[in-house]
Amino acid sequence: MTEQGSGTAVPRDSGAGTSGSLRAAQRMLQLQNSLVELLRTKPFSQITYKEITEGVDIDRSTVYRYYNHKNQVLQAAVDVRLTAFAFRLDLTFGRMETIDGYTARLVDAWTELWLESGGLLAAASGLGAEPGPQRDWWRARLEPWTEAVREAIEVARFVEELPRDGRPARPLAELVMGTCLAAFNNELTVEHTPEHRRMVRDLLVDAVLRTMGRHRDASAGPRAPE
């Protein structure tokens, strides 16, 4: 079995009616879970769609009804997790929050997400670095986060928690996201001690605040719990 296409086509449903749709959804989830397991042992670049299909009990003649490329499996698995994550995290910079607290809250939430699904998200980040539709797909997934950070910077400047230094907020938000993604993909996809993770978390919060223009003193803002 050879891989077909570039992975940009929409997966096809199987069967007709509710039962067919449910069966297709179950099998697509099986393929996604197979990819998750493979990512525990090797990088995405070394995984083939054939390997993904071999990890599930689906007839070889029908697997292309669900996906026709490993990229589609990855994108679907990431979309499922980011959709669920969106219901858990309020991206709004709250009226009662400080920019320190808001930054720490986002970093903690993103850290939790990466600890749950770091293999998938690191693979998606790598896919998003390649030119073409995959890059557009990944950027679209990051856009709500980037826009929320941009808005938080603007609001924090308005309430004088961040300096109005003339730097455009959007590029700063994009830089914040790039810094966070690099740290998460490097530090949260491999085993580390809890102490090391707390140190990385605090350093990342400080780095984000400095990027925004705030120089936090040692006692300001929440630190990771001991």
FIROLUM-369845 format. One record per residue: residue in three letters; x, y, z of N, C-alpha, C in turn. Coordinates in steps of 0.1 Angstrom, whole numbers, plus 5000, padded with zeros to 4 digits. Each point is the difference from the previous one (the first is absolute). Layout:
# FIROLUM-369845
AlaXYZXYZXYZ...
//
This chain:
# FIROLUM-369845
Met500849885000499250125000500950125000Thr499850094991500850134999499150115004Glu500650115005499350115005499650084987Gln498850065001499450074989499950155003Gly500250094991499750145002500950075010Ser499650125003500850085009499450015014Gly498949945002499350015013499250125002Thr499650074989499250125001498549984997Ala499749884994498649974997499249975012Val498750024999499149985012499849855001Pro500149945012499749865001498649964996Arg499849894994498749964996499349915010Asp498750025001499249925009499749874994Ser499649905008499749874995498649965004Gly499349934992498749965003499050114998Ala498749975003499050094998499250025013Gly499550125003499250025011500850005013Thr499250005011500650025013501049895004Ser499649874997500949895004501350014992Gly499950034987501250014993500950115004Ser499450125004500850115005500749975013Leu499349935009500549965013501249904998Arg499849914991501049904998501350074994Ala499850094991501150074994500750085011Ala499350075009500650085011500849915009Gln499549885003500749915009501349954993Arg500049984987501249954994501050114998Met499550124997500950114999500750035013Leu499349985011500650025014501049895002Gln499749874996501049905001501350034993Leu499950054988501250044992500750115007Gln499350105006500750115007500749945013Asn499449915007500649945012501249924996Ser499949934988501249934995501250094998Leu499750124994501150094998500650055013Val499150035010500550045013501049905006Glu499649874999500949905005501349994993Leu500050014987501250004992500950125003Leu499450115003500850125004500849985013Arg499649915008500749975012501449934997Thr500149954988501249924997500950064989Lys499450094992500850054989499450144995Pro500850084994499550134995499049984988Phe499250104999498950004989500649984986Ser501250054998500649994987500349864996Gln500249915010500449864998498749914999Ile498950065003498749925000499450004986Thr499549894996499249994987498649975003Tyr499250044990498549975002499849855001Lys500849924993499849855001500249965015Glu501050055006500349975014498850045009Ile499450114997498850055008498949904998Thr499749954988498949914998500349875005Glu501249965002500349865005499750005015Gly499950115006499750005015498550005003Val499249984990498549995003499449884993Asp498849965004499349894995499050054989Ile500650044989499250054989500549944987Asp499149954992500349934988500950094991Arg501149954995501050084993499350064987Ser499049944995499450054987499150125003Thr499750035013499150115002500750125008Val501249995003500650115008500050134994Tyr500150004986500050134993498750075000Arg498949945005498850065002500050115011Tyr500949985009500150095011501150114999Tyr501149964996501150094997500849954989Asn500750094992500849944989501550045002His500350065012501450045002500250025015Lys501249975005500250015014499850145005Asn500350104992499750145004498650035004Gln499149934993498650025004499749945014Val500649895003499849945013500550095011Leu501250064998500650095009499150125002Gln499650064989499150125001498749985007Ala499449884997498749975007500249985015Ala501149935003500349975015500350135007Val500750094994500350135006498750095001Asp499250004990498750075000499149965012Val500049875002499149945011500550065013Arg501350005002500550045013500050155002Leu500250084989499950145002498650055001Thr499049934994498650035003499649985014Ala500449895006499749975014500750105009Phe501350044996500750095008499450145000Ala499450044989499350134999498950025010Phe499449895004498950015010500650015014Arg501349965002500650005013500650145004Leu500550074989500850125003499350124995Asp499850105009499550134997501250094996Leu500050044987501250074995499950155004Thr498850045005499850155002500950055012Phe500650114998500750075011498950065010Gly499849935011498950045009500250145007Arg498950065003500150135007500749995013Met499949895007500649995013501449945000Glu500549984988501449944998501050104998Thr501249975004501250074996500649944988Ile500950074993500649944988500949885005Asp500650015012500849905005499249875002Gly498850025006499149885003499549944987Tyr499650094991499549954987501049924993Thr501350054999501049934993500349865007Ala500150005013500249885007498949904997Arg498750055000498949914998500049944986Leu500450084990500149944986501149904999Val501250045006501149904999499749875007Asp499350015012499749885007499049914992Ala499050074994499049924992500749944988Trp500850074993500749954988501049885004Thr500650025012500949895005499249885002Glu498850015006499249885003499649944987Leu499650084990499749944986501249934994Trp501150055001501249944994500449875008Leu499850005013500349885007499049894997Glu498850034996499049914996500249954985Ser500450094992500049974985501350054993Gly501150015007501250064995500549944987Gly499949874999500549934988499250054987Leu498750005002499250054988500350154997Leu500050085011500250144997501450044995Ala501049925004501350034995500149964985Ala499349894997499949964986499350104992Ala498950055005499250114993500850124998Ser500850045010500950124999501049974989Gly500649884999500949974989499350014986Leu498849955000499250004987499850154996Gly499750085011499750144997501150084996Ala501249955001501250074996500349984985Glu499349904994500249974986499150094991Pro500550054989499150084991498949934995Gly498850074997498949934994498850005009Pro499049924997498750005008500249975014Gln501049915003500249965014500350125009Arg500850094994500450125008498850095003Asp499150014990498850085001499149945011Trp499949865000499249935009500550035015Trp501349985002500650025013499950145005Arg500250104991499950145004498550035004Ala499149944993498650035003499649945014Arg500749895004499749945013500650095011Leu501250074997500650085010499450145001Glu499350044990499550144999499250045012Pro499049925005499350055012500950035012Trp501149925002501050035010500750134998Thr500550014987500850124997499250135001Glu498749994996499250125000499650035015Ala499849905008499750025014501250075007Val501249964997501250065006500250154995Arg499750024987500050144995499150095007Glu498749955002499050085007500450025014Ala500649905007500450025014501150115001Ile500950004990501150105000499450144999Glu499050014991499450134998499250055012Val499349915007499350035012500950035011Ala501149925002500950035010500750134999Arg500350044987500550144998499050115004Phe498749974997499050105003499950035015Val500149895008499950015014501350025007Glu501150034991501350035005500749895008Glu499749884996500849895005501249964991Leu499950044988501149994991500350144994Pro501350024997500450144995499450014985Arg499650134997499750034987501250044992Asp500849904996501350024994500050024985Gly498850004994499950024986500249874991Arg500349895006500149884993498749944996Pro499749964988498749944996499849885008Ala498749985005499749895008500049874993Arg499550004987499949874993501349934998Pro501150064996501349934999500549955014Leu499750085010500449955014499249875003Ala498750004997499249885003500549884992Glu500450024988500649894992501349965005Leu500850095005501349965006499849925013Val499050045008499649935012499649864997Met499249984990499549874996501249914995Gly500950064992501249934996500949965011Thr500250085010500849975011499449895008Cys498750005002499349905008500049864993Leu499750014987500049874992501449945000Ala501050074999501449955000500349935013Ala499650075011500349955014499149875002Phe498850004996499149895002500549884992Asn500450024988500449894991501349945005Asn500950095005501349955005500049945014Glu499250055009500049975014498949905004Leu498950014993498849925005499749884993Thr500849964990499949884993501049895004Val500850035010500949915005499950005016Glu500549895006499949995014500950105007His499450065011500850095008499549995015Thr500850045009499550005014499050115002Pro499149995010499150115003500750135003Glu501149995007500850125003500550074987His500449924990500550064988498850064992Arg498849945001498950054993499550145006Arg500150005014499650135006501050114997Met501349974999501050104996499750054986Val499749914991499850034986498750094999Arg499049965008498850085000500250145004Asp500750025011500350135006500850094990Leu501049934994500950074990499250044988Leu499049924996499250034988499150125003Val499349995012499250125004500750135000Asp501249995006500950135000500350044986Ala500449904991500450044986498850064993Val498849955002498850054993499850145005Leu500050035013499850135005501050104995Arg501349965000501050094995499850034985Thr499649904992499650034986498950104999Met499149995009498950105000500450145004Gly501150005007500550135005500050025015Arg499649895007499950015015501249935006His500750075009501149945007499549975015Arg499749875002499449965013501149985010Asp499650065013501049975011499749875006Ala500949955008500049865005498749975007Ser499350095006498949975008498750024993Ala500050044987498850044993499449874993Gly498749995000499449904992500149865006Pro499149914996500049875005501149914995Arg500649925008501049914996499349865000Ala500749914993499549865000500049945014Pro498949935003499949945014501149905002Glu500450005013501149915004499449865001
//
